[in-house]
Amino acid sequence: IEDVSTFTPAEAPLIITDDQMDHLRTMEDWKREAIRRALERHNGHREKVARELRIGERTLYRKIKDYGLDGSESE
């Protein structure tokens, strides 16, 4: 193991604790949550959600299905 005091900030290894790992999320997690919250804000009105998120309605419908936000299981 190298002495980390010799690393410059750019060379220092990224050390993430287990507690911090619990807080990391993937981009897909962020997208799923954004859609879920927008659906709540607009009472499920998908046209308004698509407009708010600036995505096409077909894309929104697909993501709702993919993320299991339509009541089905996602996988």
N, C-alpha and C positions, 0 to 999 in steps of 0.2 A: 504494500500500500504506500502510495506516495504521500509526502508531506503536503497537505493542501495549502499550507501557508506560502508555498512557492508558486502557486497558480496566480495568474493575473485574473481579474474578474471575468474576462471573456473565456478563459480556459477552465475556470472552476467547474467541477461537475455539478450537475443539477441534482440536489438531494431533496426528495419529497418523502415526507413521513406518511405512515398509513392513515393518520387522521386527515392529512391534506388530500390524499388520494380519494377519500370519500367525497370531497367537495369538487373534484374535477368532473367535468361533463364533456360528452362528445358534442360535436356540432349537430348531430341528429337529435340529441337530447334537447338542445336549445331550440331547434326548429319545432320539434314535437310540442314543447312547452309553449312556444309562441302561438302556435295554431290552437292549442287547447284553451289558452287564455283569451284569444280573440274570439273563439267560438262562444265562450262564456259571456264576454262583453256584448256580443251581438246576438245573444240568445239563440245561437245555432244558425243564424241567417248567413248562409255560406257566400252569397254574392257580396255582402258587406265585408265579410272576413277576407275574401280574396282581394277586394279593393284596398282594404287597410294594409294587407301584407304585400300588396303590389305583385301578386301572382295571378296567373290565369285560373279560372274556375275549375277547369279540368285538372290542372296541377293540384289545386287544393283538394278536390275530390279524391284524387289518387293518394295524396299524402295522408288524408284523413283515414283512408282504408289501410294504407301501409302502416301507419302508426297505431292502428287499432282504436282510433278516436270515434269510430262509428258504432262502438259497442261490440265489435268483433275482436278476436284475439289477433295481435300483431306478431309476425315472425318473418 
